[in-house]
Amino acid sequence: EVSMEIEKALAPIIARLPNGYRIETGGNIEDSTKANSALAPVFPIMVLLTLLVLVLQTRSLSAMTMVFLTAPLGLVGAVPILLVLHQPFGFNAILGLIGLSGILMRNTLILIGQIHTNEAQGLDPYDAVVEATVQRARPVLLTALAAVLAFIPLTTSVFWGSMACTLIGGTAAGTVLTLLFLPALYAIWFRVRTPIVHALAAESLAPAQ
């Protein structure tokens, strides 16, 4: 935004420059523009490869979709911290968002894997979801805390500061939201009912039988 305002202010001066003279942006702005241009053609390929890996890992289109839907949850924490700390949303912040999406999708894969393990051990689907969340909450939160603490020293860096802030805010908020969002999404997606609902449904069907 600052560079755009500067370019607007310089527009009258640029228009009066003699032939052969020009004003160009450089430094971090130029580097960020070049990096974004290089990333744009590769990004769709990255997304497709990520989806392919998720399908191979989960062996389910439904599970793959759920894992992919958790990736944007980090924006809830990343955007506010960038605004509060007045960090630019440039290439480094975008790089942080890409890494952040990987962290959150990994957490989702861990939770879904634990749910499937619990179901294979004979637990009711509802209990499998609840137990998986309880079992994996502490290791997931501790891993997120370790990542947040590791990125704190980078927040003072002029070049890497925006990426560090993105990862800190996104990891903290996204991890908590994943632990709340994924179990609810899984229960809704696969129509997991509580034992009470199962009992009421059985009672309502009993007279018809």
Secondary structure by P-SEA (a helix, b strand, c coil): caaaaaaaaaaaaaaacccccccccccaaaaaaaaaaaaccaaaaaaaaaaaaaaaacccaaaaaaaaaacccccccaaaaaaaacccccaaaaaaaaaaaaaaaaaaaaaaaaaaaaaaacccaaaaaaaaaaaaaaaaaaaaaaaaaaaccccccccaaaaaaaaaaaaaaaaaaaaccaaaaaaaaaccccaaaaaaaaaaacccc
